[in-house]
Amino acid sequence: MVFFAACSAAFMINNGGVARFGIATYVLPSVFAVIALGLTIRFRRLFGAELQIAIWAAIVLALMSIYLNRDYLFHHCNRLLAAFLPGRAIALTSADGTAEVLVHKTRGGHFETPVKVNGRELFMLVDTGASSIVLSHQDARRVGINTDELAYNVPVSTASGLSLNAFVTLRSVSVGPISRQTIAALVSPEGELAQSLLGMNFLSSLASFQMKADELRLTDY
């Protein structure tokens, strides 16, 4: 049973995993493992030495399976972590070694994530409707911008009407391991924007960004 548990886990993980076999990827090996445990307890006195050998063999097989599938397991553990921590940027590595970031929707139904701007962390809303990064007045001050010296002369259409924003250049913008330097942004007038926006000038610099149901995946070059 232990052998079947290890083999079934290795087979399903290497042949499509959850995408192909669904929850059976985890359930079937677990069933074999539970049966093996029950048999071990029931017949431990009759087959003491044999059971010890079987247990050690199972441990070796399990460790080998974990090692051989470490990248797959790490990837799915990170996906699970992203689901349990919505609004956090979970760093992944794709099959070709490029950096990826996974973000799950927050309870409000939006994609929000920590973003480092000029080295300071801000909690920003990912907005594909915004052509540029837009910092709230408060966040602009937080990242070291002197908002009193800005020229608010860039017209921007918002849901509330026309707004005059200020143009700035940010030293760096980073979401997890994905970073961009010297990137344009706008600063909104005081009191007009409650939360800073991560707009398309950052998103379009990526190799891809995909929104699937509750999941946002950012992929770097």
N, C-alpha and C positions, 0 to 999 in steps of 0.2 A: 504493500500500500504506500509506503514511503517512497519507493521507487516510482510508482505511478504518479504520486503527487509531484515529485520533482520533474519527471518527464513531461507530464501534462502542462505544467507551468512553463517549462522551457519551450515546448512546442507552440503553445498559443502565443507566448510573448514574441517568438521569432516569426510568426506567420500572421501578423496583422494585429495581434493584441486586442485591446478593448474595442478598437474600431471594427474588427471582424467578429469577435466572439462575445462582445459585450461583457456583462457581469460574470459570465461563466469563466472568464479569464482568472478571476479570483475565487469564485465559488467552488469549481471542480477540484483544484488542488487542495483547497481547504477541507473539502469533504473527505478526500483520500487521507489527508493528514489526521483528521479527527478519528477516522476508522482505525488508522494505524495506532493512534494513541490508545484507543479503546482496547484493541487487541493486545497492546503492550501491557496494559494494566491487568487484563484478564488472565494472560498466560505468562506473567513475569516469572513465576516460580518454576514453570515447566521448561522454559527456554531461556534461562538467565543469560548464559554466555552468548547464545545466538542473538538475543535481543540487544545486548550491548554492542555487538558487531553491527547489527542493523542500524542502531541509533547513530553510531559513529559514521557509518556509511551515509546515512541520511544527512547528517550535519555537513559532511564533505560535499555531497551532491548539492545541498542547498547553498553552501558558500560558493561553489563553482558556478551555479546558476545565477546567483546574485552578481558575481564578478563579470560573467560573460554578458549580462544584460544590464550592467550598471548605468550606461548612458540612457537606456530606455526607462529604467526605474527612476533615475534622477529627474528625467524630463517630466514623468507623470506625477512624481512627488511634488514638483514645483507647480504643476497645474492644479493639484489638489490644494496646495498652500495658497495659490492665488484665489481659489474659490472660497476658502475659509477667511481670507483677508482681503475683502473687496476694497478697491481704492488704493491698493499697494502695488507698486511696480515689482513684479517678480522676474528676475533675470534668468534667461534660458540660453542655451547654445544650440543652434540648428545643426543638422547633419553635416553641413559643409563647414561648420566652425564659426559662422557669422553670429553676431550678437542679436538676441531677441528679447523683447520685454512683453510680458503678459499682464493684462489688467482686467479685473472683473468689475462689473457695474456695482455701484454703491446702492444702498437701499432706496435712494431717490431716483434710481433708474438712469443715472448718468455715469459716464466714464470720467472719473476723477483720480488724479494720481500725484504723488509728490514729484516735483520737478526742481532741479537745482539750477538757479539762475544767478550767474556771477558768484557761484559758490554758496549761495544761501538757498535753503529749501523752502519752496512755496507749494501749496496744495492747489493745483490748477485743474480746470475743466477742459477736457479734450473736446474741441469744437471744430468740426469740419466745415461749418458755415462761416467761420472767421478766416479771412484771407491771411491774417497775420497774427503773431503772438500779441496779445493785449494784456498789459499789466494794470491792475487796479492802482489807484493813487497810493494807497497804503502799502501795497506790495512793492511798488517802484521805490518808495523810500526805504523799505526793508532791505532791498538789494543794493543800496548805496547811490541811488539816483537823486540828485537835487531837483525836486519837482518844481521848485520856485523859479528855476532858471530856464524851464522848458517853454517852447513856443507851441501853444495849442492851436494849430492852424491846419490840421489834417482832417478833412470832413469824413465822417464815418456814419453810414446808415445803421441804425439800431432799431429794435422793436419799439422803442419809445420815441423814435424820430432821428433827426440829424444831431450828431455829436462831434465836437471838435477835439481831436486827440493830438498828442505830441509824438513826434518821431524820435526814437532813440536807437542806438546800436548796443546790443548786449555782448559782453565779452564771451560768455558761454551759456549754453542751455543743455542740460543733461537729464535724460529719463533713464534711470538705471545705468547700464554701461554704454548707452547710446548718447553721444555727445556731439554738439555742434558749436563752433566758435564764430565770433563776429557775425551775429545774426540780427536782422532788423526786428524791431518791435514798436508797438504803440503804447502810450501811457494815457489812460483815461482821466478826465478831470475828476477832482475830488467829489466823492459821493455818487458818482454815476455808475460804477461797476463794483458789484459786491465780491466777485471772484475773478481772478485772472484766467485768461483763456490761452490754451495751447492750440494755435491755429495752423493753417495749411502751409505756411512758409517753413515750419519745422517738419510737419508730416510729409510734405512732398519731397523733402530731402532724403527720405528713407527709401530703401529698396522696395518696401511694401508696407501697407498697414491694412489690416483686415478686421472688420467687425462682424462677429457671428454671435447672434443672440446676446448672451451676457458676457461675451469675451472680446477683448480688443488685443490684437497681436501686432506689435511693431517690430519690423525686421530691418536691421542695418545692412549696409553693403559689406 
